[in-house]
Amino acid sequence: MNNPAISVVMPVYNREQYLKESIESILNQTFTDFEFIIVDDQSTDSSWQIIQDYAAKDSRIVAVKNNGKKGCYSARNYGHRLAKGKYLAVMDSDDIALPERLQRQFDFMEQNPDIDICGSWLKSFGAEEQVIQVPATHEEIHDIMFFSCAIPHQTVIYRIPDQIFYYSEEYASAQDYELFCRKINDWKFANVPEVLLLYRVHEKQISTAAKKEQSANGNRTRLTNLQNIGISLMPETQKIYFDLLFNQFIPNNIDEIAALVDVFEKISAAGKNFGYGIKFQELISFFQKKALDTGIINNITSLKLYFTLFRKSKAFDNSRAHLRYIYHCLRNLLHV
């Protein structure tokens, strides 16, 4: 028997409420040349029984248990070791793959042999509903990945390399972002610009239940990204840097705003030397503008720093932006 074209790997832990929908969304794909590796991570509800019931009816399902509950990405790694396909597709046990997902991604990978990993747009449902659009090209994904994940993990399909890759289990709840940043210069990334998956938003998913841990480990990766271009930040600067990235920055004084503008100037210069492009520089401008706008909102401005540092930053893209900042400086000086 020939190996399947795609190995779909899905870890499961206590997902009896959503599991049938997720399994059926893969079994009902228009593309049929796949194996479906479902790894149960020692569920305590009826998930394992549900998996076994489906496996008894469809020979494409490979039903296995992880050796002791070790977490979602340990289960994924276990599934990767079993994969026999040319490609490896990620599936989460609470999401729904649209019927043409595997066909569209298989065709894309076959038509683009230089691409190593491909994601897609997705639509969230449940607690919130929105279409999440992500950039299509490697160049934009590469630039954005420095600051945040630019390829939705639950939508991805990998071209299985000669040496199978694994998620680092040291980055709990943020293993996908760490993997993508680790491989961004070795693999070529892409996203299919259409919705291929419905992403369920609920309180028990990793991004909700382990949000603090996910944020901390994501920031560990962001610090590594900075170090890779020769930039290290003091702890107090790290905090305001991360706060700004995630809309939590409330400046205490003008020095904090100046520190952020200066940090992004250094990131901009270093990024040019390490192959970061147009989108990267656009994001630098966006973050610097956000820092200065936050200062304006909180009545923290400085004419002196404007002329010595801010005026040269990327935050001011036209003369009107310069005049706006000066206007607020004067208002604060005159208390009007």
C-alpha positions as CSV (number, residue, x, y, z in Angstrom):
1,M,0.0,0.0,0.0
2,N,1.3,3.4,-1.0
3,N,1.9,6.0,1.7
4,P,-0.8,8.7,1.9
5,A,-0.3,12.1,0.4
6,I,-1.2,13.9,3.7
7,S,-0.9,12.9,7.3
8,V,-3.4,14.9,9.4
9,V,-2.3,15.0,13.0
10,M,-4.8,15.9,15.7
11,P,-4.1,15.8,19.5
12,V,-7.2,15.4,21.8
13,Y,-7.7,16.0,25.5
14,N,-11.2,16.1,26.9
15,R,-13.0,17.4,23.8
16,E,-16.1,15.2,23.8
17,Q,-18.3,18.3,23.3
18,Y,-16.7,19.2,20.0
19,L,-14.8,16.2,18.8
20,K,-17.3,14.6,16.5
21,E,-17.6,17.8,14.4
22,S,-13.8,18.1,14.1
23,I,-13.3,14.4,13.1
24,E,-16.2,14.5,10.6
25,S,-14.8,17.7,9.0
26,I,-11.7,15.8,8.1
27,L,-13.4,12.5,7.1
28,N,-15.7,14.6,4.8
29,Q,-12.9,16.3,2.9
30,T,-13.1,16.4,-0.9
31,F,-9.5,15.2,-0.9
32,T,-9.4,11.6,0.3
33,D,-5.7,10.4,0.1
34,F,-4.8,11.0,3.7
35,E,-4.3,9.2,7.0
36,F,-5.8,10.8,10.1
37,I,-3.6,10.3,13.2
38,I,-5.6,11.1,16.3
39,V,-3.5,11.2,19.5
40,D,-5.5,11.1,22.7
41,D,-3.6,12.7,25.6
42,Q,-5.1,10.6,28.3
43,S,-8.6,12.1,28.2
44,T,-10.8,11.6,31.2
45,D,-14.1,12.1,29.4
46,S,-15.5,10.1,26.5
47,S,-13.1,11.4,23.9
48,W,-11.1,8.2,23.6
49,Q,-14.3,6.1,23.1
50,I,-15.4,8.6,20.4
51,I,-12.1,8.2,18.6
52,Q,-12.2,4.4,18.7
53,D,-15.8,4.4,17.4
54,Y,-14.8,6.4,14.4
55,A,-11.6,4.4,13.8
56,A,-13.7,1.2,13.7
57,K,-15.7,2.7,10.8
58,D,-12.9,4.4,8.8
59,S,-9.5,2.7,8.1
60,R,-7.8,6.1,7.4
61,I,-7.9,6.8,11.2
62,V,-4.9,5.9,13.2
63,A,-6.0,6.1,16.9
64,V,-3.2,6.2,19.5
65,K,-2.7,7.3,23.1
66,N,0.1,9.5,24.2
67,N,2.3,7.9,26.8
68,G,1.0,9.7,29.9
69,K,-0.6,13.1,29.7
70,K,2.1,15.5,28.5
71,G,0.2,18.2,26.8
72,C,-1.0,19.2,23.4
73,Y,2.4,19.7,21.7
74,S,3.9,16.5,23.2
75,A,0.9,14.7,21.6
76,R,1.6,16.5,18.3
77,N,5.2,15.4,18.4
78,Y,4.1,11.9,19.0
79,G,1.8,12.1,16.0
80,H,4.6,13.5,13.8
81,R,6.7,10.5,14.5
82,L,4.0,8.3,13.1
83,A,3.3,10.3,10.0
84,K,3.9,8.6,6.6
85,G,2.6,11.3,4.3
86,K,4.3,13.6,1.9
87,Y,2.7,16.5,3.8
88,L,1.7,16.9,7.4
89,A,-1.5,18.9,8.2
90,V,-2.4,20.3,11.6
91,M,-5.9,19.9,13.0
92,D,-7.3,20.9,16.4
93,S,-10.0,18.9,18.1
94,D,-12.4,21.8,18.5
95,D,-12.1,23.3,15.1
96,I,-13.9,22.6,11.8
97,A,-12.0,22.1,8.5
98,L,-14.0,23.3,5.5
99,P,-14.6,20.6,2.9
100,E,-11.9,21.8,0.4
101,R,-9.2,22.6,2.9
102,L,-6.9,19.6,2.2
103,Q,-7.5,19.8,-1.6
104,R,-6.7,23.5,-1.7
105,Q,-3.6,23.2,0.4
106,F,-2.4,20.0,-1.4
107,D,-2.8,21.8,-4.8
108,F,-1.0,24.8,-3.5
109,M,2.0,22.8,-2.2
110,E,2.2,20.8,-5.4
111,Q,2.2,23.9,-7.5
112,N,4.7,25.7,-5.3
113,P,7.5,23.2,-4.6
114,D,9.6,26.0,-2.9
115,I,7.1,26.4,-0.1
116,D,7.7,24.4,3.1
117,I,4.7,25.5,5.2
118,C,1.4,26.9,4.1
119,G,-1.5,28.3,6.3
120,S,-4.7,30.0,5.3
121,W,-7.2,32.6,6.5
122,L,-9.7,31.4,9.0
123,K,-13.0,32.4,10.5
124,S,-13.6,32.4,14.2
125,F,-17.0,31.4,15.7
126,G,-18.4,30.7,19.1
127,A,-17.5,33.4,21.7
128,E,-16.5,35.8,18.9
129,E,-16.9,35.9,15.1
130,Q,-14.5,37.4,12.6
131,V,-12.5,36.5,9.5
132,I,-8.8,36.5,10.3
133,Q,-6.8,37.5,7.2
134,V,-3.1,36.9,7.1
135,P,-0.4,37.9,4.5
136,A,0.1,35.6,1.6
137,T,3.8,35.9,0.8
138,H,6.9,34.7,2.6
139,E,8.4,38.2,2.7
140,E,5.5,39.7,4.6
141,I,5.2,36.7,6.9
142,H,9.0,36.9,7.6
143,D,8.7,40.6,8.6
144,I,5.6,40.3,10.8
145,M,6.9,37.1,12.5
146,F,9.5,39.2,14.3
147,F,6.7,40.8,16.4
148,S,3.8,38.3,16.2
149,C,2.7,35.1,14.6
150,A,1.7,35.6,11.0
151,I,0.5,32.1,10.1
152,P,-2.4,30.5,12.0
153,H,-1.1,27.3,13.4
154,Q,-4.4,25.4,13.3
155,T,-4.5,25.9,9.5
156,V,-1.0,24.8,8.5
157,I,0.3,22.1,6.3
158,Y,4.0,21.2,6.3
159,R,6.2,19.7,3.6
160,I,7.7,16.8,5.6
161,P,11.5,17.2,5.4
162,D,14.0,14.4,5.5
163,Q,14.6,15.2,9.2
164,I,11.3,15.4,11.0
165,F,10.9,18.6,13.1
166,Y,9.5,18.8,16.6
167,Y,7.9,21.5,18.7
168,S,9.9,22.6,21.7
169,E,8.1,21.6,24.8
170,E,10.0,24.3,26.8
171,Y,7.7,27.0,25.3
172,A,4.4,25.8,26.8
173,S,1.3,27.2,25.0
174,A,3.5,29.1,22.4
175,Q,5.3,26.2,20.8
176,D,4.0,27.0,17.3
177,Y,5.3,30.6,17.4
178,E,8.7,29.5,18.7
179,L,8.9,26.8,15.9
180,F,8.0,29.3,13.2
181,C,10.5,31.9,14.4
182,R,13.2,29.2,14.7
183,K,12.6,28.1,11.1
184,I,11.8,31.4,9.5
185,N,15.1,31.6,7.7
186,D,15.3,27.9,6.8
187,W,11.7,27.4,5.5
188,K,9.7,29.3,3.0
189,F,6.3,30.3,4.3
190,A,3.0,31.1,2.6
191,N,-0.7,31.5,3.3
192,V,-3.6,30.7,1.0
193,P,-5.7,33.9,1.0
194,E,-9.1,32.3,1.6
195,V,-10.9,30.9,4.6
196,L,-10.2,27.1,4.9
197,L,-11.0,26.5,8.6
198,L,-13.5,27.5,11.2
199,Y,-11.8,28.3,14.5
200,R,-13.9,27.8,17.6
201,V,-13.4,30.4,20.4
202,H,-14.3,29.1,23.8
203,E,-13.0,29.4,27.4
204,K,-11.3,26.0,27.5
205,Q,-8.9,26.4,24.6
206,I,-5.2,26.9,25.2
207,S,-5.2,30.6,24.1
208,T,-7.8,31.3,26.7
209,A,-7.1,28.9,29.5
210,A,-3.3,29.4,29.5
211,K,-3.2,33.0,28.2
212,K,-0.6,34.2,30.8
213,E,1.7,31.3,30.1
214,Q,1.3,31.7,26.3
215,S,2.1,35.4,26.5
216,A,5.2,34.8,28.7
217,N,6.6,32.1,26.4
218,G,5.7,34.1,23.3
219,N,7.7,37.0,24.7
220,R,10.7,34.7,25.3
221,T,10.7,34.1,21.6
222,R,10.4,37.8,20.8
223,L,13.4,38.4,23.0
224,T,15.3,35.8,21.0
225,N,14.3,37.5,17.8
226,L,15.8,40.8,19.2
227,Q,19.0,39.0,20.3
228,N,19.3,37.4,16.8
229,I,19.7,40.9,15.3
230,G,22.1,42.1,18.1
231,I,19.6,43.9,20.4
232,S,19.2,43.2,24.2
233,L,16.8,45.1,26.4
234,M,17.0,45.8,30.1
235,P,14.1,44.3,32.1
236,E,12.3,47.6,32.5
237,T,12.5,48.3,28.8
238,Q,11.4,44.7,28.0
239,K,8.2,45.4,29.9
240,I,7.2,48.6,28.1
241,Y,8.2,47.1,24.8
242,F,5.9,44.1,25.3
243,D,3.2,46.3,26.7
244,L,3.2,48.5,23.6
245,L,3.1,45.5,21.3
246,F,-0.1,44.3,23.0
247,N,-1.8,47.6,23.6
248,Q,-1.1,47.6,27.3
249,F,1.3,50.5,27.4
250,I,0.4,53.3,29.8
251,P,3.4,55.7,30.1
252,N,4.5,57.0,33.4
253,N,6.7,59.7,32.0
254,I,8.3,61.0,28.8
255,D,11.4,58.9,29.3
256,E,9.5,55.7,28.8
257,I,8.2,57.0,25.5
258,A,11.6,58.1,24.4
259,A,13.1,54.7,25.3
260,L,10.5,53.0,23.1
261,V,11.1,55.4,20.1
262,D,14.9,54.8,20.5
263,V,14.5,51.0,20.8
264,F,12.5,50.9,17.6
265,E,15.0,53.1,15.8
266,K,17.7,50.5,16.7
267,I,15.4,47.6,15.6
268,S,14.9,49.4,12.3
269,A,18.6,49.8,11.6
270,A,19.5,46.3,12.7
271,G,16.6,44.8,10.7
272,K,17.9,46.2,7.5
273,N,21.2,44.4,8.1
274,F,19.4,41.1,8.7
275,G,17.2,41.0,5.6
276,Y,14.0,42.5,7.0
277,G,12.0,44.4,4.4
278,I,9.2,46.9,3.7
279,K,6.6,45.4,6.0
280,F,9.0,45.3,8.9
281,Q,9.8,49.0,8.5
282,E,6.1,49.8,8.3
283,L,5.5,48.1,11.6
284,I,8.4,50.0,13.1
285,S,6.6,53.2,12.1
286,F,3.3,52.0,13.4
287,F,4.7,51.1,16.8
288,Q,6.6,54.4,17.1
289,K,3.4,56.3,16.2
290,K,1.5,54.3,18.8
291,A,4.0,55.2,21.5
292,L,3.8,58.9,20.7
293,D,0.0,58.8,20.4
294,T,-0.2,57.1,23.8
295,G,1.9,60.0,25.2
296,I,-0.5,62.5,23.6
297,I,-3.6,60.7,25.1
298,N,-1.9,60.8,28.5
299,N,-0.7,64.4,28.2
300,I,2.9,63.4,28.1
301,T,4.8,65.2,25.4
302,S,8.2,67.0,25.0
303,L,9.3,69.7,22.5
304,K,12.9,69.1,23.5
305,L,12.7,65.4,22.7
306,Y,10.8,66.1,19.5
307,F,13.7,68.1,18.2
308,T,16.4,65.7,19.4
309,L,14.8,62.3,18.8
310,F,11.2,62.1,17.8
311,R,11.4,64.4,14.8
312,K,13.8,61.9,13.1
313,S,11.7,58.8,13.9
314,K,9.5,56.9,11.5
315,A,6.3,57.9,13.4
316,F,5.8,61.1,11.4
317,D,4.9,60.2,7.9
318,N,3.9,63.7,6.8
319,S,4.0,67.3,7.8
320,R,0.6,67.2,9.3
321,A,1.7,64.5,11.8
322,H,4.7,66.7,12.8
323,L,2.4,69.7,13.4
324,R,-0.1,67.6,15.3
325,Y,2.6,66.5,17.8
326,I,4.0,70.1,18.2
327,Y,0.4,71.4,18.7
328,H,-0.1,68.9,21.6
329,C,3.3,69.8,23.1
330,L,2.3,73.5,23.1
331,R,-1.1,72.7,24.6
332,N,0.5,70.8,27.5
333,L,3.1,73.5,28.1
334,L,0.3,76.2,28.2
335,H,-2.1,73.9,30.1
336,V,-4.9,74.5,27.6
